[in-house]
């Protein structure tokens, strides 16, 4: 933008004009203040408003829609008022002198804008000037004619000289000057040849001489013609000389008249005091130059003063910034010291507790949770009879089971519609976290409950005899056996346990519709990152479906990224499931960011990222797999011939390491036979048969990541009032050490780890 104050001088940009920058500073500060008022309720830095200039950064940070009006007053800097007064004084003096100079100059127009009438002296002077102009034009015309005549005269002179030279050459070859002399000599030679006896040689000589005389006689006519032509040229040259003499005389007369008119002009100037007026104008001009020089010096002085003033302000701001940085650094060090002190207290507290207390309590809690889920049809009938008699009372185990299951009140009639060992179970997401803490998988059906309880009792017995772990191992145990996230991301994925058995809802069987079919083409994808990928080009390909809205699955994206970096022999492509293409751009902008609430550190996706226009690729893979819908975190493994050899669904609660995909990929690269899981077992009743979607509506929102086990479709959903309790209860049950099922003791709340602790100075 161009500074309004400098627009007349040289149209300087605001960045090079200190006055303009001062205007921007004030406008930006006002923007910041207005922005804080308008956008303060829009979140941290998420307001759409932006302040202008350096001072407007506060408005942008406050999230306001700041827009300063152009007539906003600007505070003056020190010394600016005196500068303006001095400039006004100099400008007034300049105006006075320019007015005097106008008075010395005759007016060219009257009040109405028309040409002013001339005075008698001016009229005489104009008439003399007009006549001088006419005389000059006449003189120049006569001079042009004279020059033309002189040019023609020079041309005639050159032609006359040439003719004279030619005539001289001809005469030099002639023995006689007249025709009579030639005739007399020819007659004499003819008489000698006829009348005298001469030798043959002499006769030949005389004949040759006779021929020479006859040829020379012919040049006499050429000489005469040349003489006539020269005479005509000389006459023309004389006429031109006469004409030039007349022109010269006329020019002398005109020059004399011009001299007289100039003398008359000098007399008119003396009568109007022109010389005096010219001297006055020179004096005023000199005075005016001094004033302009004074004005320029004042402007330069004030500009330097402003530069120094703003430089001091910048230095002060820099000092304030350093001071704030030091204060923040000191606060950070204080927080770090408090955290270290708390870590020491936490370590001392951990040493005072029995070894593996959290894991043992979790095992007890899960056993108490699973026991009611192992009931048979006879138990349900007995319970129904007890309810009718009015003599049944809930046990502590049943209350704890309802608490862990999310506080849902089950409809016994609908729940008991499917009885027996194949009754499907539905667990709250927090239950999966608790099972993952002890390294186990929750049962998918009622038939698996007894085995799961036995595994929990075995784990508990193992914890009771295992000595206290070191600090590093203990922290790893609290995280469910997880290693440090940053180190786990960069570790090579070649070391995979083939014995991992995923839950039933995530199991891929040998008769899966997608396995063995040709992989659909990826040619319609629009790539935003990386080079295009094609299937069936001799290189194994991993087709990974992701979504920006499914931020709960970002850990799966990081696992796929680490897989792509560690397997250069495999082509990996990420296909977006987002509806709008702009979501792909937003997803790429998240790279390098961290999301503590999702346990994601340094988000990355080191593989080609593509948008699927019209969902062509997603629909094709959905039809090949025979699914009702296909959502985020679905992965297809395609061999070098373009055939799908494996597919698996992952999510927030089912990461890659909990499935068989990595093992199958390693086996494919090594040329080994893939793991066989057998055919898909049939369900007992058709009422409970529900196709497992790779991405239902909840999964597409990134809430469960396909990790929950669906119960019978007739099971009613909890009401809106019951959902908060259902979500909060399992988390509380997981955090608190549960007593044994047979004991009725109070639940103690231990101090959580440092990464999950809420401090008193929390921003919220």
C-alpha positions in Angstrom: 0.0 0.0 0.0 1.0 3.6 -0.6 1.3 6.1 2.2 -1.3 8.8 1.9 1.2 11.4 3.4 3.8 10.5 0.8 1.5 10.1 -2.2 2.3 13.5 -3.6 6.1 13.3 -3.0 7.1 10.0 -4.6 4.4 7.5 -3.7 6.6 5.7 -1.2 5.4 2.4 0.2 4.3 2.3 3.9 7.3 0.1 4.7 9.7 2.9 3.8 7.8 5.7 5.4 8.0 6.3 9.1 4.9 8.5 9.1 2.9 5.8 7.3 4.2 3.2 9.7 3.0 5.3 12.6 -0.5 5.5 11.1 -0.5 1.7 10.7 0.8 1.2 14.2 -2.2 3.2 15.6 -4.7 1.6 13.3 -3.4 -1.9 14.2 -3.6 -1.2 17.9 -7.2 -0.1 17.5 -7.8 -3.3 15.5 -6.3 -5.3 18.3 -8.6 -3.7 20.9 -11.7 -4.1 18.8 -10.7 -7.6 17.9 -10.5 -8.6 21.6 -14.0 -7.4 22.0 -15.5 -9.1 19.0 -13.6 -12.3 18.8 -12.7 -13.2 22.4 -15.4 -15.9 22.6 -14.1 -17.8 19.5 -11.3 -19.8 21.1 -7.6 -19.4 21.3 -6.4 -17.7 18.2 -9.3 -19.2 16.1 -11.1 -15.9 15.4 -11.4 -14.9 11.8 -10.5 -11.2 12.4 -7.0 -9.9 11.7 -5.5 -6.7 12.9 -3.6 -4.5 10.4 0.1 -3.7 10.7 2.5 -4.6 13.5 0.2 -3.3 16.2 -2.6 -5.4 14.8 -1.1 -8.7 15.9 -2.9 -8.4 19.2 -6.2 -8.2 17.3 -5.3 -11.3 15.3 -4.3 -13.2 18.4 -7.5 -12.2 20.2 -9.5 -13.4 17.2 -11.4 -10.2 16.5 -12.8 -8.9 13.2 -10.9 -5.6 13.7 -11.3 -2.9 11.0 -10.1 0.6 11.8 -12.0 3.5 10.1 -9.9 5.9 8.0 -10.8 9.0 10.1 -9.4 7.5 13.3 -7.3 10.1 15.1 -3.6 9.4 15.5 -1.6 10.5 18.5 1.3 12.8 17.8 4.8 11.9 18.6 6.9 14.3 20.7 8.0 17.3 18.6 5.5 16.8 15.9 3.4 19.8 16.8 6.4 22.2 16.7 7.4 20.7 13.3 3.9 21.3 11.9 3.9 24.9 13.2 7.2 25.6 11.6 6.1 24.0 8.3 2.9 26.1 8.3 5.0 29.3 8.8 7.4 28.4 6.0 4.5 27.6 3.7 2.8 30.9 4.5 6.0 32.8 3.5 6.2 30.8 0.3 2.6 31.7 -0.6 3.3 35.4 0.0 6.4 35.4 -2.3 4.6 33.5 -5.0 1.8 36.0 -4.9 4.2 38.9 -5.4 5.8 37.1 -8.4 2.3 36.7 -9.9 1.8 40.5 -9.6 5.0 41.1 -11.6 3.7 38.9 -14.4 0.9 40.4 -16.6 -2.3 38.5 -16.3 -3.0 36.1 -19.1 -6.7 35.6 -18.3 -9.5 37.8 -16.8 -11.9 36.8 -14.0 -14.1 34.9 -16.3 -11.3 32.7 -17.5 -11.1 34.5 -20.9 -8.0 36.0 -22.4 -7.3 39.4 -20.8 -7.3 42.5 -23.2 -3.9 43.9 -24.0 -2.7 47.4 -23.0 -1.6 49.9 -25.8 2.0 49.3 -25.1 1.4 45.5 -25.1 -0.5 45.9 -28.4 2.4 47.8 -30.0 4.8 45.2 -28.8 2.6 42.4 -30.1 2.4 44.1 -33.5 6.2 44.6 -33.7 6.7 40.9 -32.7 4.2 39.9 -35.4 5.9 41.9 -38.1 9.3 40.6 -37.0 7.9 37.1 -37.3 6.6 37.8 -40.8 9.9 39.4 -41.9 11.8 36.4 -40.6 9.6 34.1 -42.6 10.2 36.2 -45.8 14.0 36.3 -45.1 14.1 32.6 -44.6 12.1 32.0 -47.8 14.5 34.3 -49.9 17.5 32.6 -48.3 16.1 29.2 -49.3 15.7 30.4 -53.0 19.3 31.8 -52.9 20.6 28.5 -51.7 18.7 26.7 -54.4 20.2 29.0 -57.0 23.7 28.5 -55.7 23.2 24.8 -55.8 22.1 24.9 -59.4 25.1 27.2 -60.3 27.5 24.7 -58.7 25.9 22.0 -60.9 26.3 24.0 -64.1 30.0 24.8 -63.2 30.7 21.1 -62.8 29.1 20.3 -66.1 31.0 23.1 -67.9 34.3 21.9 -66.5 33.6 18.4 -67.8 32.7 19.6 -71.3 35.9 21.7 -71.4 38.0 18.7 -70.4 36.4 16.5 -73.1 37.0 19.2 -75.7 40.6 19.6 -74.7 41.2 15.8 -75.1 39.6 15.8 -78.6 41.7 18.8 -79.8 44.9 17.1 -78.6 44.3 14.4 -81.1 43.6 16.7 -84.1 46.5 18.0 -86.5 44.4 20.8 -88.0 41.8 23.2 -86.5 39.5 23.7 -89.5 37.8 21.5 -92.1 39.5 23.4 -95.0 42.9 22.4 -93.6 41.8 18.7 -93.4 40.4 18.9 -97.0 43.6 20.3 -98.4 45.8 17.7 -96.7 43.5 14.9 -97.9 43.5 16.2 -101.5 47.3 16.4 -101.4 47.6 12.7 -100.2 45.2 11.5 -102.9 47.1 13.3 -105.6 50.4 11.8 -104.4 48.9 8.3 -104.5 47.5 8.8 -108.0 50.2 10.7 -109.8 53.5 9.6 -108.3 55.3 6.4 -108.3 55.8 5.1 -104.8 56.7 1.7 -103.3 54.1 -0.6 -102.0 55.1 0.0 -98.4 55.0 3.8 -99.0 51.6 3.5 -100.6 50.3 1.6 -97.6 51.6 4.3 -95.3 50.0 7.0 -97.3 46.6 5.2 -97.4 46.7 4.7 -93.5 47.5 8.4 -93.1 44.6 9.3 -95.5 42.2 7.2 -93.3 43.4 8.9 -90.1 42.8 12.4 -91.5 39.3 11.4 -92.6 38.5 10.1 -89.1 40.0 13.2 -87.4 37.9 15.4 -89.7 34.8 14.0 -88.1 35.8 15.3 -84.5 35.5 18.9 -85.8 31.7 18.6 -85.5 31.9 17.2 -82.0 34.1 20.2 -80.9 31.6 22.6 -82.4 28.7 21.0 -80.6 30.6 21.2 -77.3 31.3 24.9 -77.8 27.6 25.6 -78.4 26.6 23.6 -75.2 29.2 25.5 -73.1 27.8 28.8 -74.4 24.3 27.8 -73.3 25.5 26.8 -69.8 27.3 30.1 -69.4 24.2 32.0 -70.3 22.2 30.0 -67.7 24.8 30.6 -65.0 24.7 34.3 -65.7 20.9 34.3 -65.2 21.3 32.5 -61.9 23.9 35.0 -60.7 21.6 37.9 -61.6 18.7 36.3 -59.7 20.9 35.7 -56.6 22.0 39.3 -56.7 18.3 40.5 -56.6 17.5 38.0 -53.7 20.5 39.3 -51.7 19.3 42.9 -52.2 15.8 41.9 -50.9 17.3 40.2 -47.9 19.4 43.2 -47.1 16.2 45.3 -47.1 14.4 42.9 -44.8 17.4 42.7 -42.4 17.4 46.5 -42.2 13.7 46.5 -41.4 14.3 43.9 -38.6 17.0 46.1 -37.1 14.6 49.1 -37.0 11.8 47.0 -35.4 14.2 45.7 -32.7 15.2 49.2 -31.9 11.5 50.1 -31.5 11.0 47.2 -29.1 13.9 48.4 -27.0 12.2 51.8 -26.7 8.9 50.1 -25.6 10.7 48.0 -22.9 12.3 51.1 -21.4 8.9 52.8 -21.2 7.4 49.8 -19.2 10.3 49.3 -16.8 10.8 45.7 -17.9 14.4 45.5 -16.7 13.3 46.5 -13.2 10.6 43.9 -13.1 12.9 41.2 -14.2 15.4 42.1 -11.4 12.5 42.1 -8.9 11.5 38.6 -10.1 15.1 37.4 -9.7 15.3 38.7 -6.2 12.0 37.0 -5.3 13.1 33.8 -6.9 16.3 33.7 -4.8 14.2 34.4 -1.6 11.8 31.6 -2.6 14.7 29.2 -3.1 15.9 29.9 0.4 12.5 29.1 1.8 12.2 25.9 -0.1 15.7 24.9 1.1 14.7 25.6 4.7 11.5 23.5 4.2 13.5 20.6 2.9 16.0 20.8 5.8 13.1 20.8 8.3 11.5 17.8 6.7 14.9 15.9 6.7 15.5 16.8 10.4 12.0 15.7 11.5 12.3 12.5 9.5 15.6 11.7 11.2 14.0 12.5 14.6 11.1 10.1 13.8 13.5 7.4 12.8 15.3 7.7 16.1 12.0 7.8 18.0 10.7 4.7 16.4 14.0 3.0 16.8 13.8 3.6 20.5 10.3 2.2 20.5 11.5 -0.9 18.7 14.3 -1.3 21.2 11.9 -0.9 24.1 9.6 -3.6 22.5 12.5 -5.9 22.0 13.6 -5.4 25.7 10.0 -6.1 26.8 9.9 -9.2 24.6 13.1 -10.5 26.1 11.8 -9.8 29.6 8.6 -11.7 28.9 10.7 -14.6 27.4 12.8 -14.7 30.6 9.7 -14.7 32.7 8.1 -17.5 30.7 11.4 -19.4 30.9 11.5 -18.9 34.7 7.9 -20.1 34.9 8.7 -23.1 32.8 11.6 -24.0 35.0 9.4 -23.6 38.0 6.8 -25.9 36.5 9.6 -28.4 35.6 10.9 -28.3 39.2 7.4 -28.9 40.5 7.0 -31.8 38.1 10.3 -33.3 39.2 9.3 -32.9 42.8 5.9 -34.5 42.0 7.7 -37.3 40.1 9.8 -38.0 43.2 6.8 -38.1 45.4 5.0 -40.3 42.9 8.0 -42.6 42.8 8.1 -42.8 46.6 4.3 -43.5 46.6 4.8 -46.2 44.0 7.5 -47.8 46.2 5.2 -47.8 49.1 2.5 -49.7 47.2 2.4 -53.5 46.7 4.0 -54.6 43.4 1.6 -54.7 40.4 -1.3 -53.3 42.5 -3.0 -51.6 39.5 -2.8 -54.7 37.4 -4.1 -57.0 40.1 -7.0 -54.6 40.9 -7.8 -54.5 37.1 -7.8 -58.3 37.0 -10.2 -58.4 39.9 -12.4 -55.7 38.4 -12.6 -57.5 35.0 -13.3 -60.9 36.7 -16.2 -59.3 38.6 -17.4 -57.7 35.3 -17.3 -61.0 33.3 -18.9 -63.3 35.8 -22.5 -62.0 35.2 -21.9 -62.2 31.4 -21.4 -66.0 31.6 -25.1 -66.7 32.6 -27.1 -69.4 30.8 -30.8 -69.5 29.8 -31.7 -71.4 33.0 -30.1 -68.6 35.1 -32.1 -66.1 33.2 -35.3 -68.0 33.8 -34.5 -68.3 37.5 -33.9 -64.5 37.6 -37.2 -63.9 35.9 -39.0 -66.0 38.4 -37.3 -64.2 41.3 -38.3 -60.9 39.9 -41.9 -62.0 39.7 -41.8 -63.2 43.3 -40.4 -59.8 44.4 -37.8 -61.5 46.5 -34.7 -60.9 44.3 -32.1 -58.4 45.4 -29.1 -57.3 43.2 -25.8 -58.5 44.3 -22.6 -56.4 44.5 -21.2 -58.2 41.5 -24.2 -57.4 39.3 -24.1 -53.8 40.3 -20.4 -53.7 39.5 -21.1 -55.4 36.2 -23.8 -52.8 35.3 -21.4 -50.1 36.3 -18.6 -51.4 34.1 -21.0 -51.9 31.2 -21.8 -48.2 31.1 -24.8 -48.2 33.5 -27.2 -49.4 30.8 -30.4 -51.1 32.0 -30.8 -54.1 29.8 -34.2 -55.3 28.6 -34.1 -58.9 29.8 -36.7 -60.1 27.4 -34.9 -58.8 24.4 -31.4 -59.8 25.7 -32.5 -63.3 26.4 -33.9 -63.8 22.9 -30.4 -65.3 22.0 -29.3 -67.8 24.6 -26.4 -70.2 24.7 -22.7 -69.9 24.2 -22.9 -68.0 20.9 -24.6 -65.0 22.4 -22.8 -61.9 21.1 -21.4 -59.5 23.7 -21.1 -55.7 23.5 -18.4 -54.0 25.6 -17.9 -50.3 26.4 -14.7 -48.8 24.9 -13.2 -48.4 28.3 -13.4 -52.2 28.8 -11.0 -52.6 25.9 -8.5 -50.2 27.5 -8.7 -52.3 30.7 -8.1 -55.6 28.9 -5.3 -54.0 26.9 -3.7 -52.9 30.2 -3.2 -56.5 31.2 -2.3 -57.7 27.7 -5.6 -59.6 27.0 -8.6 -59.3 24.6 -12.2 -59.1 25.8 -14.5 -62.1 24.9 -16.6 -61.6 21.8 -19.2 -64.3 22.8 -20.6 -65.7 26.0 -18.8 -69.0 25.3 -15.4 -67.2 25.6 -16.1 -65.7 29.0 -15.0 -68.7 31.0 -11.6 -68.9 29.2 -11.1 -65.2 29.6 -11.8 -65.4 33.4 -9.3 -68.2 33.6 -6.7 -66.1 31.7 -7.4 -63.2 34.1 -6.9 -65.4 37.2 -3.7 -66.7 35.6 -2.5 -63.1 35.0 -3.4 -62.2 38.6 -1.4 -65.2 40.0 1.6 -64.2 37.9 1.5 -60.6 39.1 1.3 -61.8 42.7 4.6 -63.8 42.4 6.4 -61.3 40.1 8.9 -59.0 42.0 8.5 -55.2 41.8 9.5 -53.9 38.3 12.0 -51.2 37.6 10.8 -47.6 37.0 11.0 -48.0 33.2 9.2 -51.3 33.2 6.6 -50.1 35.6 5.8 -47.1 33.4 5.6 -49.4 30.5 3.2 -51.6 32.4 0.9 -48.7 33.3 0.7 -48.0 29.6 -0.4 -51.6 28.8 3.0 -52.8 27.8 3.5 -49.9 25.4 7.0 -48.6 24.7 7.9 -44.9 24.2 5.8 -43.6 21.3 8.5 -41.7 19.6 10.9 -44.8 19.7 8.1 -47.2 18.6 7.3 -45.0 15.6 10.8 -45.2 14.2 11.4 -48.9 15.0 11.5 -51.3 12.1 8.3 -53.3 11.8 10.0 -56.5 10.6 9.7 -58.1 14.1 6.1 -59.2 14.2 4.5 -61.9 16.4 2.7 -64.3 14.1 0.8 -65.7 17.1 -1.3 -62.5 17.5 -5.0 -63.4 17.2 -7.2 -60.4 16.7 -10.7 -60.2 18.2 -13.5 -61.9 16.4 -14.9 -58.6 15.1 -11.6 -57.8 13.5 -10.7 -61.3 12.2 -10.2 -61.8 8.5 -11.2 -65.4 7.5 -10.1 -67.4 4.4 -13.4 -67.1 2.7 -13.4 -63.3 2.9 -15.1 -62.0 -0.3 -12.2 -59.6 -1.1 -9.4 -62.2 -0.8 -8.4 -63.6 -4.2 -10.1 -60.9 -6.3 -8.4 -58.4 -8.6 -7.8 -55.1 -6.9 -9.7 -52.2 -8.5 -7.7 -49.5 -10.4 -6.4 -46.4 -8.6 -6.2 -44.3 -11.8 -9.1 -41.9 -10.8 -7.3 -40.6 -7.6 -6.2 -37.0 -7.4 -2.9 -36.9 -5.6 -2.0 -34.1 -3.1 1.3 -35.6 -2.0 3.7 -38.1 -3.6 3.7 -39.8 -6.9 0.8 -41.8 -8.3 0.6 -45.5 -7.4 -0.7 -48.4 -9.6 -1.6 -51.9 -8.5 -0.4 -55.0 -10.3 3.0 -53.6 -11.5 5.1 -56.3 -9.9 5.4 -54.5 -6.5 3.2 -55.3 -3.5 0.8 -52.4 -2.7 -0.9 -51.3 0.5 -4.2 -49.4 -0.1 -5.0 -47.5 3.1 -8.3 -45.7 3.6 -8.2 -42.7 6.0 -10.2 -39.6 6.9 -9.4 -36.2 8.4 -12.6 -36.3 10.5 -11.5 -39.7 12.1 -8.8 -38.1 14.2 -9.2 -40.9 16.7 -7.4 -43.1 14.0 -4.4 -40.8 13.7 -2.3 -43.4 15.5 -3.1 -45.9 12.8 -2.0 -43.3 10.2 1.3 -43.0 12.1 1.7 -46.8 12.1 1.2 -47.0 8.4 3.7 -44.1 7.9 6.3 -46.1 9.9 5.5 -49.2 7.9 6.0 -47.2 4.6 9.4 -46.0 5.7 10.6 -49.4 6.9 9.3 -51.2 3.8 10.7 -49.5 0.6 9.8 -52.6 -1.4 6.1 -51.9 -0.8 4.0 -49.2 -2.4 1.7 -47.4 0.0 -1.1 -45.1 -1.0 -3.5 -43.3 1.4 -7.0 -42.8 0.0 -9.1 -40.1 1.6 -12.7 -40.9 2.7 -13.5 -37.2 3.3 -16.5 -35.7 1.4 -14.7 -32.4 0.5 -11.3 -32.2 -1.1 -10.4 -29.3 1.2 -10.2 -31.8 4.1 -7.2 -33.4 2.4 -5.4 -30.0 2.5 -6.3 -29.5 6.2 -5.1 -33.0 6.9 -1.7 -32.3 5.3 -1.5 -29.0 7.4 -1.7 -31.2 10.5 1.7 -32.8 9.7 4.3 -32.2 12.5 1.6 -31.3 15.1 0.9 -33.2 18.3 -2.5 -34.1 19.8 -2.0 -35.0 23.4 -5.7 -35.8 23.9 -5.3 -38.5 21.2 -1.8 -39.7 22.4 -0.4 -38.6 19.0 3.1 -37.0 19.0 4.5 -35.4 15.8 1.8 -36.4 13.4 3.2 -37.7 10.1 2.1 -39.5 6.9 5.2 -40.4 4.8 3.3 -42.0 1.9 1.4 -40.7 -1.1 -1.9 -38.9 -0.1 -4.8 -38.8 -2.6 -8.4 -37.6 -2.8 -11.1 -39.9 -4.2 -13.4 -37.8 -6.5 -16.9 -39.1 -6.5 -15.7 -42.0 -4.2 -15.0 -44.2 -7.2 -12.1 -46.1 -5.6 -13.8 -46.4 -2.2 -17.0 -47.8 -3.8 -15.1 -50.3 -5.9 -13.2 -51.7 -2.9 -16.4 -51.8 -0.9 -18.1 -53.9 -3.6 -15.1 -56.2 -3.9 -15.1 -56.8 -0.1 -18.9 -57.3 -0.1 -19.4 -54.7 2.6 -22.4 -52.4 3.3 -20.0 -49.5 3.9 -16.2 -48.8 3.9 -14.7 -46.3 6.3 -11.5 -45.0 7.7 -8.5 -47.3 8.8 -9.5 -50.1 6.3 -6.4 -51.7 4.7 -6.1 -53.9 1.6 -2.9 -55.8 0.8 -2.4 -56.4 -3.0 0.4 -58.6 -4.4 2.6 -57.8 -7.4 0.1 -59.4 -9.8 -2.7 -57.1 -8.7 -4.7 -59.6 -6.5 -6.0 -58.8 -3.1 -4.4 -61.3 -0.6 -5.5 -59.7 2.7 -7.7 -57.0 4.2 -8.2 -55.9 7.7 -10.0 -53.2 9.6 -8.2 -51.1 12.2 -9.2 -48.2 14.4 -8.6 -46.2 17.5 -9.0 -49.2 19.8 -7.5 -51.7 17.4 -4.0 -50.6 16.2 -1.9 -52.4 13.6 0.2 -54.3 16.2 -3.0 -55.9 17.5 -3.8 -57.4 14.1 -2.3 -59.8 11.6 -1.6 -57.3 8.8 2.1 -56.8 9.5 2.7 -60.5 9.8 0.9 -61.1 6.5 2.9 -58.4 4.8 6.2 -59.8 6.0 5.2 -63.3 4.8 4.2 -61.9 1.4 7.6 -60.2 1.0 9.5 -63.3 2.2 7.5 -65.5 -0.3 6.0 -67.6 2.5 2.4 -68.8 2.8 0.1 -66.4 4.5 -1.6 -67.2 7.9 -4.8 -69.1 7.6 -7.7 -68.4 9.9 -10.2 -70.9 8.4 -13.7 -70.2 7.2 -16.0 -67.8 8.9 -18.0 -69.7 11.6 -21.8 -69.5 11.1 -24.0 -67.9 13.7 -26.7 -69.9 15.5 -29.7 -67.6 14.9 -30.3 -65.5 11.8 -31.8 -62.7 14.0 -28.4 -62.0 15.4 -26.5 -62.1 12.0 -25.2 -58.7 11.3 -22.6 -57.9 8.7 -19.4 -56.4 10.3 -19.0 -53.0 8.4 -15.5 -51.7 8.1 -16.7 -48.2 8.9 -20.2 -47.5 10.3 -21.4 -44.1 11.1 -19.8 -44.1 14.5 -16.5 -45.3 13.1 -16.5 -42.6 10.4 -16.6 -40.1 13.1 -13.5 -41.7 14.7 -15.3 -42.6 17.9 -14.7 -46.3 18.2 -12.5 -47.3 15.2 -14.4 -50.5 14.7 -13.4 -51.9 18.1 -16.8 -52.5 19.6 -18.6 -55.9 19.4 -22.2 -55.5 18.3 -24.9 -57.1 20.4 -28.2 -58.2 19.1 -30.0 -55.6 17.0 -33.0 -55.7 19.3 -31.0 -54.3 22.3 -32.3 -50.7 23.0 -29.8 -47.8 23.0 -29.5 -45.9 26.3 -31.4 -42.6 26.6 -29.7 -39.3 26.4 -29.7 -38.9 30.1 -28.1 -42.3 30.6 -25.2 -41.8 28.1 -23.0 -39.5 30.2 -23.1 -42.0 33.0 -22.4 -44.8 30.6 -19.3 -43.0 29.3 -18.0 -41.8 32.6 -18.5 -44.9 34.8 -16.1 -47.3 33.0 -13.4 -44.7 33.1 -13.8 -44.2 36.8 -13.9 -48.0 37.3 -10.7 -48.3 35.3 -8.9 -45.6 37.3 -9.8 -47.0 40.7 -8.4 -50.2 42.1 -11.3 -52.7 42.3 -11.8 -55.0 45.3 -12.1 -58.7 44.9 -15.6 -59.9 43.9 -16.1 -61.6 47.2 -15.1 -58.5 49.3 -17.1 -55.4 50.0 -14.4 -52.8 50.6 -14.2 -49.1 49.7 -12.5 -48.2 46.4 -9.4 -46.1 46.9 -8.4 -43.6 44.3 -4.6 -43.7 43.5 -2.5 -40.8 42.3 -2.5 -41.0 38.4 0.7 -40.8 36.4 2.3 -37.4 35.6 1.1 -37.4 32.0 -2.6 -37.7 33.2 -2.4 -35.5 36.3 -4.5 -32.3 36.5 -2.6 -29.5 38.3 -4.1 -26.6 40.2 -2.8 -24.0 37.7 -4.5 -25.8 34.7 -5.7 -23.2 32.1 -9.3 -24.6 32.2 
